[in-house]
Amino acid sequence: MGKRKSKAPTETKKILKVPTSFNCPFCNHGSSVECRIDREAENGEVRCRVCSEGFQMKINNLTDPVDIYSDWIDECERVNK
């Protein structure tokens, strides 16, 4: 009698983390913008450690740091037009 074939080991999926530090659009320093989320106060804030530029917005329970950063970039582009 032949042996049964063993199943190939399954690969585990790596969970990618959402970044919380970004490049500043004003001073162009890499990873100098940090995002802070206060879920209790429903407030999100991004601030550059180098040039002290920042942005605040209301958040909901689905908001991620990248969402706040992208809203800041969109607001900067809107103001520049």
N, CA, C and O atoms as a CHARMM CRD file, in Angstrom:
* protein
*
  324
    1    1 MET  N      0.83600  -1.16400   0.00000 PROA 1      0.00000
    2    1 MET  CA     0.00000   0.00000   0.00000 PROA 1      0.00000
    3    1 MET  C      0.89000   1.24000   0.00000 PROA 1      0.00000
    4    1 MET  O      1.96900   1.25000   0.59300 PROA 1      0.00000
    5    2 GLY  N      0.41900   2.27600  -0.67200 PROA 2      0.00000
    6    2 GLY  CA     1.18200   3.51000  -0.74300 PROA 2      0.00000
    7    2 GLY  C      0.85300   4.44400   0.40600 PROA 2      0.00000
    8    2 GLY  O     -0.19900   4.35300   1.03900 PROA 2      0.00000
    9    3 LYS  N      1.78200   5.33600   0.65000 PROA 3      0.00000
   10    3 LYS  CA     1.56500   6.33000   1.71500 PROA 3      0.00000
   11    3 LYS  C      0.65500   7.43200   1.21100 PROA 3      0.00000
   12    3 LYS  O      0.59700   7.72300   0.01700 PROA 3      0.00000
   13    4 ARG  N     -0.03500   8.02300   2.12600 PROA 4      0.00000
   14    4 ARG  CA    -0.84200   9.18600   1.76300 PROA 4      0.00000
   15    4 ARG  C      0.06100  10.39300   1.63300 PROA 4      0.00000
   16    4 ARG  O      1.03800  10.54500   2.36700 PROA 4      0.00000
   17    5 LYS  N     -0.28100  11.24200   0.68900 PROA 5      0.00000
   18    5 LYS  CA     0.51300  12.45100   0.49600 PROA 5      0.00000
   19    5 LYS  C      0.18500  13.43400   1.61000 PROA 5      0.00000
   20    5 LYS  O     -0.97800  13.65500   1.94800 PROA 5      0.00000
   21    6 SER  N      1.22100  14.01000   2.16100 PROA 6      0.00000
   22    6 SER  CA     0.99200  15.01500   3.20600 PROA 6      0.00000
   23    6 SER  C      0.63500  16.34200   2.54900 PROA 6      0.00000
   24    6 SER  O      1.07000  16.64500   1.43800 PROA 6      0.00000
   25    7 LYS  N     -0.15300  17.10800   3.24900 PROA 7      0.00000
   26    7 LYS  CA    -0.54600  18.40800   2.72900 PROA 7      0.00000
   27    7 LYS  C      0.63500  19.35900   2.80500 PROA 7      0.00000
   28    7 LYS  O      1.43400  19.30700   3.73900 PROA 7      0.00000
   29    8 ALA  N      0.73300  20.22800   1.80900 PROA 8      0.00000
   30    8 ALA  CA     1.78800  21.23500   1.79200 PROA 8      0.00000
   31    8 ALA  C      1.52200  22.23700   2.90600 PROA 8      0.00000
   32    8 ALA  O      0.37000  22.59600   3.14900 PROA 8      0.00000
   33    9 PRO  N      2.56600  22.69200   3.58600 PROA 9      0.00000
   34    9 PRO  CA     2.34000  23.66600   4.66300 PROA 9      0.00000
   35    9 PRO  C      1.76100  24.96300   4.09700 PROA 9      0.00000
   36    9 PRO  O      2.20900  25.46700   3.06700 PROA 9      0.00000
   37   10 THR  N      0.78600  25.47200   4.77500 PROA 10     0.00000
   38   10 THR  CA     0.15200  26.70900   4.31900 PROA 10     0.00000
   39   10 THR  C      0.97500  27.90100   4.76800 PROA 10     0.00000
   40   10 THR  O      1.53200  27.90800   5.86600 PROA 10     0.00000
   41   11 GLU  N      1.04600  28.89600   3.92100 PROA 11     0.00000
   42   11 GLU  CA     1.78000  30.10700   4.24800 PROA 11     0.00000
   43   11 GLU  C      0.89200  31.03000   5.06700 PROA 11     0.00000
   44   11 GLU  O     -0.28600  31.21100   4.76000 PROA 11     0.00000
   45   12 THR  N      1.45900  31.60300   6.09600 PROA 12     0.00000
   46   12 THR  CA     0.69300  32.54800   6.89800 PROA 12     0.00000
   47   12 THR  C      0.77300  33.92100   6.24600 PROA 12     0.00000
   48   12 THR  O      1.82500  34.33000   5.75400 PROA 12     0.00000
   49   13 LYS  N     -0.33500  34.61300   6.25000 PROA 13     0.00000
   50   13 LYS  CA    -0.37400  35.94700   5.66400 PROA 13     0.00000
   51   13 LYS  C      0.19200  36.94100   6.66300 PROA 13     0.00000
   52   13 LYS  O     -0.13600  36.90900   7.84900 PROA 13     0.00000
   53   14 LYS  N      1.03300  37.81100   6.17400 PROA 14     0.00000
   54   14 LYS  CA     1.58200  38.85400   7.02500 PROA 14     0.00000
   55   14 LYS  C      0.58200  39.99200   7.11900 PROA 14     0.00000
   56   14 LYS  O      0.04000  40.44100   6.10900 PROA 14     0.00000
   57   15 ILE  N      0.34700  40.44500   8.31400 PROA 15     0.00000
   58   15 ILE  CA    -0.56100  41.55800   8.53300 PROA 15     0.00000
   59   15 ILE  C      0.23400  42.85000   8.41600 PROA 15     0.00000
   60   15 ILE  O      1.18500  43.08200   9.16300 PROA 15     0.00000
   61   16 LEU  N     -0.16700  43.67800   7.47300 PROA 16     0.00000
   62   16 LEU  CA     0.52000  44.94700   7.26600 PROA 16     0.00000
   63   16 LEU  C     -0.06000  45.98300   8.21100 PROA 16     0.00000
   64   16 LEU  O     -1.27700  46.12600   8.32600 PROA 16     0.00000
   65   17 LYS  N      0.82000  46.69800   8.88200 PROA 17     0.00000
   66   17 LYS  CA     0.38200  47.75500   9.78500 PROA 17     0.00000
   67   17 LYS  C      0.23600  49.06200   9.01100 PROA 17     0.00000
   68   17 LYS  O      1.01000  49.35100   8.09900 PROA 17     0.00000
   69   18 VAL  N     -0.75300  49.82900   9.38600 PROA 18     0.00000
   70   18 VAL  CA    -0.96200  51.12900   8.77800 PROA 18     0.00000
   71   18 VAL  C      0.08500  52.08300   9.34300 PROA 18     0.00000
   72   18 VAL  O      0.24300  52.16200  10.56200 PROA 18     0.00000
   73   19 PRO  N      0.80200  52.80800   8.49000 PROA 19     0.00000
   74   19 PRO  CA     1.84700  53.70100   9.01100 PROA 19     0.00000
   75   19 PRO  C      1.26100  54.84600   9.83300 PROA 19     0.00000
   76   19 PRO  O      0.14800  55.30500   9.57900 PROA 19     0.00000
   77   20 THR  N      2.03300  55.29700  10.82200 PROA 20     0.00000
   78   20 THR  CA     1.59800  56.42100  11.65400 PROA 20     0.00000
   79   20 THR  C      2.54800  57.60100  11.52600 PROA 20     0.00000
   80   20 THR  O      2.28800  58.65400  12.11000 PROA 20     0.00000
   81   21 SER  N      3.64300  57.46200  10.78000 PROA 21     0.00000
   82   21 SER  CA     4.54100  58.59100  10.55100 PROA 21     0.00000
   83   21 SER  C      4.69400  58.78000   9.03900 PROA 21     0.00000
   84   21 SER  O      4.79800  57.81700   8.28000 PROA 21     0.00000
   85   22 PHE  N      4.70500  60.05100   8.62900 PROA 22     0.00000
   86   22 PHE  CA     4.66500  60.37600   7.21200 PROA 22     0.00000
   87   22 PHE  C      5.65800  61.49200   6.90300 PROA 22     0.00000
   88   22 PHE  O      6.27800  62.05100   7.80800 PROA 22     0.00000
   89   23 ASN  N      5.80300  61.81300   5.61300 PROA 23     0.00000
   90   23 ASN  CA     6.64400  62.92100   5.16900 PROA 23     0.00000
   91   23 ASN  C      5.86700  64.22400   5.26800 PROA 23     0.00000
   92   23 ASN  O      4.67000  64.26500   4.98100 PROA 23     0.00000
   93   24 CYS  N      6.55400  65.29300   5.67800 PROA 24     0.00000
   94   24 CYS  CA     5.90900  66.59300   5.82300 PROA 24     0.00000
   95   24 CYS  C      5.81500  67.27700   4.45200 PROA 24     0.00000
   96   24 CYS  O      6.81400  67.34800   3.73700 PROA 24     0.00000
   97   25 PRO  N      4.63400  67.78000   4.07600 PROA 25     0.00000
   98   25 PRO  CA     4.50600  68.46800   2.79000 PROA 25     0.00000
   99   25 PRO  C      5.10900  69.87300   2.80300 PROA 25     0.00000
  100   25 PRO  O      5.31800  70.45900   1.74100 PROA 25     0.00000
  101   26 PHE  N      5.38900  70.41800   3.97700 PROA 26     0.00000
  102   26 PHE  CA     5.92900  71.77900   4.06800 PROA 26     0.00000
  103   26 PHE  C      7.45200  71.79400   4.11200 PROA 26     0.00000
  104   26 PHE  O      8.07700  72.55300   3.37200 PROA 26     0.00000
  105   27 CYS  N      8.06100  70.97300   4.96000 PROA 27     0.00000
  106   27 CYS  CA     9.52300  71.00000   5.09500 PROA 27     0.00000
  107   27 CYS  C     10.20100  69.80200   4.44000 PROA 27     0.00000
  108   27 CYS  O     11.43000  69.74000   4.41500 PROA 27     0.00000
  109   28 ASN  N      9.43600  68.84800   3.90900 PROA 28     0.00000
  110   28 ASN  CA     9.93300  67.67600   3.18900 PROA 28     0.00000
  111   28 ASN  C     10.86000  66.77900   4.00600 PROA 28     0.00000
  112   28 ASN  O     11.69500  66.08000   3.43200 PROA 28     0.00000
  113   29 HSD  N     10.73200  66.78500   5.31800 PROA 29     0.00000
  114   29 HSD  CA    11.48900  65.84600   6.13800 PROA 29     0.00000
  115   29 HSD  C     10.77700  64.50400   6.13400 PROA 29     0.00000
  116   29 HSD  O      9.55100  64.44500   6.22600 PROA 29     0.00000
  117   30 GLY  N     11.53600  63.43900   6.02900 PROA 30     0.00000
  118   30 GLY  CA    10.95000  62.10700   6.00700 PROA 30     0.00000
  119   30 GLY  C     10.56400  61.63500   7.39300 PROA 30     0.00000
  120   30 GLY  O     11.33300  61.78200   8.34200 PROA 30     0.00000
  121   31 SER  N      9.40400  61.08200   7.50900 PROA 31     0.00000
  122   31 SER  CA     8.87700  60.49900   8.75400 PROA 31     0.00000
  123   31 SER  C      8.87100  61.47000   9.92400 PROA 31     0.00000
  124   31 SER  O      9.06300  61.06200  11.07000 PROA 31     0.00000
  125   32 SER  N      8.65800  62.73200   9.65200 PROA 32     0.00000
  126   32 SER  CA     8.63000  63.71900  10.73300 PROA 32     0.00000
  127   32 SER  C      7.20300  64.06000  11.16600 PROA 32     0.00000
  128   32 SER  O      7.01300  64.73100  12.18000 PROA 32     0.00000
  129   33 VAL  N      6.21800  63.61700  10.42600 PROA 33     0.00000
  130   33 VAL  CA     4.82100  63.89600  10.76300 PROA 33     0.00000
  131   33 VAL  C      4.26100  62.69400  11.51100 PROA 33     0.00000
  132   33 VAL  O      4.27400  61.56900  11.01100 PROA 33     0.00000
  133   34 GLU  N      3.77100  62.95300  12.71300 PROA 34     0.00000
  134   34 GLU  CA     3.18000  61.89500  13.51700 PROA 34     0.00000
  135   34 GLU  C      1.69000  62.12700  13.64300 PROA 34     0.00000
  136   34 GLU  O      1.22300  63.26500  13.67800 PROA 34     0.00000
  137   35 CYS  N      0.96400  61.05500  13.71000 PROA 35     0.00000
  138   35 CYS  CA    -0.48900  61.12000  13.81700 PROA 35     0.00000
  139   35 CYS  C     -0.91400  60.61700  15.18800 PROA 35     0.00000
  140   35 CYS  O     -0.45000  59.57700  15.65400 PROA 35     0.00000
  141   36 ARG  N     -1.79900  61.37000  15.82400 PROA 36     0.00000
  142   36 ARG  CA    -2.35600  60.97200  17.11500 PROA 36     0.00000
  143   36 ARG  C     -3.86500  60.94100  16.99700 PROA 36     0.00000
  144   36 ARG  O     -4.48200  61.86000  16.45700 PROA 36     0.00000
  145   37 ILE  N     -4.45200  59.87000  17.51000 PROA 37     0.00000
  146   37 ILE  CA    -5.90100  59.71000  17.45700 PROA 37     0.00000
  147   37 ILE  C     -6.42600  59.56400  18.87100 PROA 37     0.00000
  148   37 ILE  O     -5.98000  58.70400  19.63100 PROA 37     0.00000
  149   38 ASP  N     -7.38200  60.41800  19.21400 PROA 38     0.00000
  150   38 ASP  CA    -8.05900  60.33900  20.50900 PROA 38     0.00000
  151   38 ASP  C     -9.49500  59.90000  20.23100 PROA 38     0.00000
  152   38 ASP  O    -10.35000  60.71400  19.88000 PROA 38     0.00000
  153   39 ARG  N     -9.74200  58.61500  20.39100 PROA 39     0.00000
  154   39 ARG  CA   -11.06100  58.04900  20.05300 PROA 39     0.00000
  155   39 ARG  C    -12.15200  58.54900  20.99900 PROA 39     0.00000
  156   39 ARG  O    -13.29800  58.72000  20.58500 PROA 39     0.00000
  157   40 GLU  N    -11.80400  58.78400  22.26500 PROA 40     0.00000
  158   40 GLU  CA   -12.80600  59.25000  23.22500 PROA 40     0.00000
  159   40 GLU  C    -13.29300  60.65000  22.88600 PROA 40     0.00000
  160   40 GLU  O    -14.49000  60.92500  22.96000 PROA 40     0.00000
  161   41 ALA  N    -12.37800  61.53500  22.51600 PROA 41     0.00000
  162   41 ALA  CA   -12.75000  62.90600  22.16300 PROA 41     0.00000
  163   41 ALA  C    -13.11500  63.04100  20.68700 PROA 41     0.00000
  164   41 ALA  O    -13.50000  64.12400  20.24400 PROA 41     0.00000
  165   42 GLU  N    -12.99700  61.94400  19.91000 PROA 42     0.00000
  166   42 GLU  CA   -13.26900  61.93800  18.47200 PROA 42     0.00000
  167   42 GLU  C    -12.46200  63.01100  17.75200 PROA 42     0.00000
  168   42 GLU  O    -12.99300  63.78500  16.95500 PROA 42     0.00000
  169   43 ASN  N    -11.17200  63.03700  18.05100 PROA 43     0.00000
  170   43 ASN  CA   -10.28300  64.04400  17.49000 PROA 43     0.00000
  171   43 ASN  C     -9.03300  63.36000  16.94400 PROA 43     0.00000
  172   43 ASN  O     -8.43600  62.51700  17.61200 PROA 43     0.00000
  173   44 GLY  N     -8.64100  63.73200  15.71500 PROA 44     0.00000
  174   44 GLY  CA    -7.41200  63.24100  15.11900 PROA 44     0.00000
  175   44 GLY  C     -6.50100  64.40100  14.80000 PROA 44     0.00000
  176   44 GLY  O     -6.96300  65.45700  14.36600 PROA 44     0.00000
  177   45 GLU  N     -5.19600  64.21500  15.01200 PROA 45     0.00000
  178   45 GLU  CA    -4.24600  65.30200  14.80200 PROA 45     0.00000
  179   45 GLU  C     -2.98700  64.77300  14.14100 PROA 45     0.00000
  180   45 GLU  O     -2.47700  63.71500  14.51000 PROA 45     0.00000
  181   46 VAL  N     -2.48500  65.52300  13.15200 PROA 46     0.00000
  182   46 VAL  CA    -1.16900  65.26700  12.57500 PROA 46     0.00000
  183   46 VAL  C     -0.33000  66.50900  12.80200 PROA 46     0.00000
  184   46 VAL  O     -0.81100  67.63100  12.64800 PROA 46     0.00000
  185   47 ARG  N      0.93400  66.30500  13.17300 PROA 47     0.00000
  186   47 ARG  CA     1.81900  67.42600  13.45900 PROA 47     0.00000
  187   47 ARG  C      3.24600  67.05500  13.07200 PROA 47     0.00000
  188   47 ARG  O      3.70400  65.94200  13.33000 PROA 47     0.00000
  189   48 CYS  N      3.94700  68.01400  12.44300 PROA 48     0.00000
  190   48 CYS  CA     5.34100  67.82700  12.06500 PROA 48     0.00000
  191   48 CYS  C      6.23000  68.19000  13.24900 PROA 48     0.00000
  192   48 CYS  O      6.03400  69.23000  13.87700 PROA 48     0.00000
  193   49 ARG  N      7.19900  67.34300  13.55500 PROA 49     0.00000
  194   49 ARG  CA     8.11500  67.60700  14.66700 PROA 49     0.00000
  195   49 ARG  C      9.15400  68.67400  14.31400 PROA 49     0.00000
  196   49 ARG  O      9.72300  69.30000  15.20700 PROA 49     0.00000
  197   50 VAL  N      9.40300  68.88200  13.02700 PROA 50     0.00000
  198   50 VAL  CA    10.44800  69.81600  12.60600 PROA 50     0.00000
  199   50 VAL  C      9.91100  71.23000  12.44900 PROA 50     0.00000
  200   50 VAL  O     10.44600  72.16900  13.03900 PROA 50     0.00000
  201   51 CYS  N      8.85000  71.38600  11.65100 PROA 51     0.00000
  202   51 CYS  CA     8.35400  72.74000  11.35400 PROA 51     0.00000
  203   51 CYS  C      7.08800  73.09400  12.13200 PROA 51     0.00000
  204   51 CYS  O      6.57800  74.20400  11.97800 PROA 51     0.00000
  205   52 SER  N      6.57800  72.21300  12.93900 PROA 52     0.00000
  206   52 SER  CA     5.41100  72.42700  13.81600 PROA 52     0.00000
  207   52 SER  C      4.11300  72.73300  13.07000 PROA 52     0.00000
  208   52 SER  O      3.18500  73.29100  13.65500 PROA 52     0.00000
  209   53 GLU  N      4.03700  72.37600  11.78700 PROA 53     0.00000
  210   53 GLU  CA     2.77400  72.49900  11.06500 PROA 53     0.00000
  211   53 GLU  C      1.87800  71.35300  11.49200 PROA 53     0.00000
  212   53 GLU  O      2.35500  70.26200  11.80300 PROA 53     0.00000
  213   54 GLY  N      0.56700  71.60700  11.50700 PROA 54     0.00000
  214   54 GLY  CA    -0.33800  70.56000  11.95300 PROA 54     0.00000
  215   54 GLY  C     -1.72200  70.70000  11.38000 PROA 54     0.00000
  216   54 GLY  O     -2.04000  71.67600  10.70000 PROA 54     0.00000
  217   55 PHE  N     -2.54700  69.70400  11.66800 PROA 55     0.00000
  218   55 PHE  CA    -3.91900  69.65000  11.17100 PROA 55     0.00000
  219   55 PHE  C     -4.73000  68.80700  12.14500 PROA 55     0.00000
  220   55 PHE  O     -4.25200  67.78600  12.64100 PROA 55     0.00000
  221   56 GLN  N     -5.97000  69.24300  12.41800 PROA 56     0.00000
  222   56 GLN  CA    -6.87600  68.49700  13.27600 PROA 56     0.00000
  223   56 GLN  C     -8.18900  68.29400  12.55200 PROA 56     0.00000
  224   56 GLN  O     -8.60800  69.11600  11.73700 PROA 56     0.00000
  225   57 MET  N     -8.83100  67.17700  12.86900 PROA 57     0.00000
  226   57 MET  CA   -10.12900  66.90800  12.26000 PROA 57     0.00000
  227   57 MET  C    -10.94500  65.99800  13.16400 PROA 57     0.00000
  228   57 MET  O    -10.40200  65.31000  14.02800 PROA 57     0.00000
  229   58 LYS  N    -12.26700  66.00400  12.95000 PROA 58     0.00000
  230   58 LYS  CA   -13.16300  65.08800  13.64500 PROA 58     0.00000
  231   58 LYS  C    -13.00800  63.70700  13.02100 PROA 58     0.00000
  232   58 LYS  O    -12.86100  63.58600  11.80500 PROA 58     0.00000
  233   59 ILE  N    -13.04200  62.67400  13.84400 PROA 59     0.00000
  234   59 ILE  CA   -12.89400  61.31600  13.34200 PROA 59     0.00000
  235   59 ILE  C    -14.08800  60.46900  13.77800 PROA 59     0.00000
  236   59 ILE  O    -14.88700  60.88000  14.62000 PROA 59     0.00000
  237   60 ASN  N    -14.19000  59.28400  13.19000 PROA 60     0.00000
  238   60 ASN  CA   -15.15600  58.29300  13.64200 PROA 60     0.00000
  239   60 ASN  C    -14.38900  57.02100  14.00100 PROA 60     0.00000
  240   60 ASN  O    -13.15800  57.03200  14.00900 PROA 60     0.00000
  241   61 ASN  N    -15.08000  55.94300  14.29200 PROA 61     0.00000
  242   61 ASN  CA   -14.39000  54.74300  14.74900 PROA 61     0.00000
  243   61 ASN  C    -13.68500  53.98600  13.63000 PROA 61     0.00000
  244   61 ASN  O    -12.94000  53.04800  13.91500 PROA 61     0.00000
  245   62 LEU  N    -13.89000  54.35500  12.37900 PROA 62     0.00000
  246   62 LEU  CA   -13.22300  53.69800  11.25000 PROA 62     0.00000
  247   62 LEU  C    -12.01600  54.46400  10.73500 PROA 62     0.00000
  248   62 LEU  O    -11.34000  53.99100   9.82100 PROA 62     0.00000
  249   63 THR  N    -11.73000  55.61900  11.28600 PROA 63     0.00000
  250   63 THR  CA   -10.65000  56.47000  10.80000 PROA 63     0.00000
  251   63 THR  C     -9.29700  55.90600  11.20300 PROA 63     0.00000
  252   63 THR  O     -9.09100  55.51100  12.35100 PROA 63     0.00000
  253   64 ASP  N     -8.36700  55.87200  10.23200 PROA 64     0.00000
  254   64 ASP  CA    -6.99100  55.44200  10.45900 PROA 64     0.00000
  255   64 ASP  C     -6.06800  56.65000  10.33900 PROA 64     0.00000
  256   64 ASP  O     -6.48200  57.68600   9.81800 PROA 64     0.00000
  257   65 PRO  N     -4.82000  56.53800  10.81400 PROA 65     0.00000
  258   65 PRO  CA    -3.88300  57.66100  10.69300 PROA 65     0.00000
  259   65 PRO  C     -3.65800  58.11000   9.25700 PROA 65     0.00000
  260   65 PRO  O     -3.49500  59.30300   9.00200 PROA 65     0.00000
  261   66 VAL  N     -3.64700  57.17900   8.32500 PROA 66     0.00000
  262   66 VAL  CA    -3.43000  57.55300   6.93000 PROA 66     0.00000
  263   66 VAL  C     -4.60300  58.37000   6.39100 PROA 66     0.00000
  264   66 VAL  O     -4.41600  59.18700   5.48900 PROA 66     0.00000
  265   67 ASP  N     -5.79700  58.16600   6.92200 PROA 67     0.00000
  266   67 ASP  CA    -6.96200  58.95700   6.50400 PROA 67     0.00000
  267   67 ASP  C     -6.81300  60.41400   6.92600 PROA 67     0.00000
  268   67 ASP  O     -7.14700  61.32100   6.16400 PROA 67     0.00000
  269   68 ILE  N     -6.31500  60.63800   8.12800 PROA 68     0.00000
  270   68 ILE  CA    -6.12000  62.00800   8.62400 PROA 68     0.00000
  271   68 ILE  C     -5.03500  62.70600   7.81100 PROA 68     0.00000
  272   68 ILE  O     -5.17700  63.87400   7.44600 PROA 68     0.00000
  273   69 TYR  N     -3.94800  61.98300   7.52800 PROA 69     0.00000
  274   69 TYR  CA    -2.85200  62.55300   6.73500 PROA 69     0.00000
  275   69 TYR  C     -3.32800  62.89600   5.32200 PROA 69     0.00000
  276   69 TYR  O     -2.99300  63.95900   4.79900 PROA 69     0.00000
  277   70 SER  N     -4.10100  62.00800   4.70600 PROA 70     0.00000
  278   70 SER  CA    -4.57100  62.28200   3.34700 PROA 70     0.00000
  279   70 SER  C     -5.55200  63.45300   3.32100 PROA 70     0.00000
  280   70 SER  O     -5.56900  64.21900   2.35800 PROA 70     0.00000
  281   71 ASP  N     -6.36700  63.60100   4.36100 PROA 71     0.00000
  282   71 ASP  CA    -7.25700  64.76900   4.43800 PROA 71     0.00000
  283   71 ASP  C     -6.44700  66.05600   4.58800 PROA 71     0.00000
  284   71 ASP  O     -6.83100  67.09500   4.05100 PROA 71     0.00000
  285   72 TRP  N     -5.33700  65.99500   5.30700 PROA 72     0.00000
  286   72 TRP  CA    -4.46000  67.15800   5.46300 PROA 72     0.00000
  287   72 TRP  C     -3.84600  67.53600   4.12200 PROA 72     0.00000
  288   72 TRP  O     -3.79600  68.71600   3.77400 PROA 72     0.00000
  289   73 ILE  N     -3.38200  66.55100   3.37100 PROA 73     0.00000
  290   73 ILE  CA    -2.81200  66.81900   2.05100 PROA 73     0.00000
  291   73 ILE  C     -3.87100  67.40100   1.12000 PROA 73     0.00000
  292   73 ILE  O     -3.58900  68.33800   0.37400 PROA 73     0.00000
  293   74 ASP  N     -5.08300  66.85900   1.15600 PROA 74     0.00000
  294   74 ASP  CA    -6.17500  67.38300   0.32600 PROA 74     0.00000
  295   74 ASP  C     -6.50400  68.82500   0.69700 PROA 74     0.00000
  296   74 ASP  O     -6.75200  69.65100  -0.18200 PROA 74     0.00000
  297   75 GLU  N     -6.50900  69.12900   1.98400 PROA 75     0.00000
  298   75 GLU  CA    -6.78000  70.49900   2.44000 PROA 75     0.00000
  299   75 GLU  C     -5.68100  71.45700   1.99000 PROA 75     0.00000
  300   75 GLU  O     -5.96700  72.59100   1.60600 PROA 75     0.00000
  301   76 CYS  N     -4.42100  71.00800   2.03600 PROA 76     0.00000
  302   76 CYS  CA    -3.30700  71.84100   1.56100 PROA 76     0.00000
  303   76 CYS  C     -3.44800  72.15000   0.08200 PROA 76     0.00000
  304   76 CYS  O     -3.22200  73.28300  -0.34100 PROA 76     0.00000
  305   77 GLU  N     -3.82400  71.14100  -0.71500 PROA 77     0.00000
  306   77 GLU  CA    -4.00300  71.34700  -2.14700 PROA 77     0.00000
  307   77 GLU  C     -5.17600  72.27800  -2.42800 PROA 77     0.00000
  308   77 GLU  O     -5.11800  73.10100  -3.34100 PROA 77     0.00000
  309   78 ARG  N     -6.25200  72.14500  -1.63200 PROA 78     0.00000
  310   78 ARG  CA    -7.41000  73.02200  -1.82200 PROA 78     0.00000
  311   78 ARG  C     -7.06200  74.46600  -1.52300 PROA 78     0.00000
  312   78 ARG  O     -7.49500  75.36600  -2.24400 PROA 78     0.00000
  313   79 VAL  N     -6.28600  74.70800  -0.47000 PROA 79     0.00000
  314   79 VAL  CA    -5.90400  76.06800  -0.09600 PROA 79     0.00000
  315   79 VAL  C     -4.96300  76.66500  -1.13100 PROA 79     0.00000
  316   79 VAL  O     -5.02600  77.86700  -1.39100 PROA 79     0.00000
  317   80 ASN  N     -4.09500  75.85800  -1.72700 PROA 80     0.00000
  318   80 ASN  CA    -3.13100  76.37100  -2.70800 PROA 80     0.00000
  319   80 ASN  C     -3.78300  76.72700  -4.04100 PROA 80     0.00000
  320   80 ASN  O     -3.16900  77.43800  -4.83700 PROA 80     0.00000
  321   81 LYS  N     -4.99100  76.26700  -4.31300 PROA 81     0.00000
  322   81 LYS  CA    -5.65900  76.59200  -5.58700 PROA 81     0.00000
  323   81 LYS  C     -6.26200  77.95200  -5.58800 PROA 81     0.00000
  324   81 LYS  O     -6.85400  78.36400  -6.58500 PROA 81     0.00000
